[in-house]
Amino acid sequence: MTDDRLDISPETVKALILSQFPDWGGLEITPVRPGGWDNRTFRLGTKMGIRMPSAERYAANISKEATWLPKLAQALPYTVPKPLAVGTPGAGYPFQWMVFAWRDGATLDEGDPTLRQDAVLAEALAAALLTLQAVPTDGAPPAGAQNFHRGGDLGAYDTETRDLIATLNEPQRQAAKTIWDRARASHWDAPGLWLHGDMSEGNILMQAGRFAGLLDFGLCGVGDPSSDLVPYWTIFEGAARAAFRDRLDLDEATWERAAGGALWKAL
């Protein structure tokens, strides 16, 4: 797939700020590195950040986050992004964009690699998912095309996944096919739950070596919670991995769907 994402310059961001939020026009604008895939991120002074969708397929996430993050923040005991203002297209940039409050700390991928074996962190992250799942879902966006089917039916990825499995060598091909077939054998039949949608190390905020919050809710929605279980494979090891799974207490079929989702993403 061709990378059609925009290359957004600080000069473009400066022009947008000056024209739409002139009170912030004197603040320094600094690109964040790495800047993200779905969004380009910039620092605005020392207390704010700017989030700019990198392609049209990500543009609708701004209005979704602006609507739902304040509501989630009221219900969750940990940090989530705080929208401060939503900008409109201009200066050659074609999409809505957001100014948000900057949170001090570091993301998990920037921290101590031994945290992968930290059972306390694993339990804290699992507890964070449980509190998110408990938030009322009235009117919330359902999983589907709006969040690239995170928390939706794995059938959306079936053709792509099987084509990729076919490129593997034995015995990896058979092992992957078994994981995928098991994942496709069940569905989430209960009412949908809130899910983050992108539980990667770069979206987990740490402060003083402890879990502090979740970032980037662009792929959030309501659906199958298996989508948020990928840290079991992608982040944790040993006792921490077991602690994460035990704290969540979900049935085997949900974990099998989670394994399928993790496999699709890895492929």
Number of C-alpha atoms within 10 A of each C-alpha: 3 4 6 9 16 14 8 18 12 14 11 13 21 20 16 21 23 13 13 15 15 13 10 14 17 12 15 13 20 17 17 13 9 9 13 15 12 20 23 23 23 23 21 24 15 14 11 19 22 27 23 25 27 22 18 13 14 20 19 16 22 22 14 18 21 20 13 16 19 14 12 19 14 11 14 16 13 15 16 22 20 19 22 13 13 17 19 13 12 16 14 10 17 14 18 18 26 21 23 20 18 17 19 12 17 17 20 22 16 12 16 9 11 9 19 19 17 18 19 16 20 28 21 18 22 23 15 18 21 18 14 18 18 12 16 13 16 7 7 15 16 22 24 17 11 18 23 16 22 28 30 23 18 23 12 14 15 15 10 12 22 17 11 14 20 14 11 13 9 10 8 13 15 14 11 22 17 13 18 25 15 15 22 18 11 14 14 16 8 8 9 18 21 27 28 23 26 23 23 18 16 17 18 21 25 20 15 9 14 16 22 22 22 24 19 23 22 23 23 28 28 26 27 27 26 24 26 23 25 22 23 22 13 15 19 22 20 12 14 21 21 15 22 24 17 13 15 15 11 12 8 9 17 19 21 20 29 27 23 27 26 22 19 19 11 9 15
